[in-house]
Amino acid sequence: MTPRQARSDRHRFAAVTTLAAVAFLAPLTVGCDAVDKALDCGRLAVEISNDVDDLQDAATGAALDPTEADTVLDALAKDIDKIGDRTDDTDVGKALDHLRKALDNVQASVDSGDRPDLTPVKDATGELSKVCTS
C-alpha cells in the first residue's frame, strides 16, 4: 500500500466514523428535522472528502492532465452546492465559503500549470466535517 493510499484510507475511515457517530448520537440530542439535516450534511461531507482524495490524485498529475483536475473540481463544486442548498446553518455556510475559496485557489494553480497546494482544501474539508457533526 502506498503512503497516498494509506492516507486516503485513513481519511475515508475518519469520515465514515464521523458519519456513524452523527447517525448514532444525533437522535439523542436533537429533533427529527435537525437529525435529517445533520445526516445530509454528514453524508455530503463524506462525498466531499472522497472528492478531495480524488483531487489529491489528480493534482499530482495536474500539469500533465489538467482536465482530470477540472473534472474533480467540478464535482466538488456540485457537492458544495448540495450542502449549501440543504442547510441554513451559519457555521456550515462559513465552512463552505472557506472550501470554495480554497478550491478557487486550486483552480487558479491548475489553470496556470502550477502544482496546487491542497493544504487549505484539506483544512476547509476538516472544518466542514467538524461543523456537520457538532
Residue pairs with C-beta under 8 A, 6 or more apart in sequence:
1 9
4 56
4 57
8 53
8 56
11 49
11 52
11 53
12 46
12 49
12 50
12 53
15 45
15 46
15 49
15 50
15 129
16 46
18 42
18 45
18 46
18 129
18 132
18 133
19 39
19 42
19 43
19 45
19 46
19 133
21 133
22 38
22 39
22 42
22 132
22 133
23 39
23 42
26 34
26 35
26 38
26 39
27 35
30 38
37 86
37 87
37 89
38 132
38 133
40 83
40 86
40 87
41 83
41 86
41 87
41 89
41 92
41 131
41 132
42 129
42 132
42 133
44 79
44 82
44 83
44 86
44 132
45 83
45 125
45 128
45 129
45 132
45 133
47 79
48 76
48 79
48 80
48 83
48 99
48 125
48 128
49 125
49 129
51 72
51 75
51 76
51 79
52 76
52 118
52 121
52 122
52 125
54 72
54 75
55 69
55 72
55 73
55 76
55 106
55 118
55 121
56 118
58 65
58 68
58 69
58 71
58 72
59 69
59 106
59 110
59 115
59 116
59 118
61 68
62 68
62 69
62 109
62 110
62 115
62 116
63 113
63 114
63 115
66 110
66 111
66 113
69 106
69 110
69 116
70 107
70 110
73 103
73 106
73 107
73 110
76 99
76 103
77 100
77 103
80 96
80 99
80 100
80 103
83 92
83 96
83 128
84 92
84 93
84 96
87 93
89 131
91 131
91 134
92 128
92 131
92 132
94 131
95 124
95 127
95 128
95 130
95 131
96 128
98 120
98 123
98 124
98 127
99 121
99 124
99 125
99 127
99 128
101 120
101 124
102 120
102 121
102 123
102 124
103 121
105 116
105 117
105 120
106 116
106 117
106 118
106 121
109 115
109 116
109 117
110 116
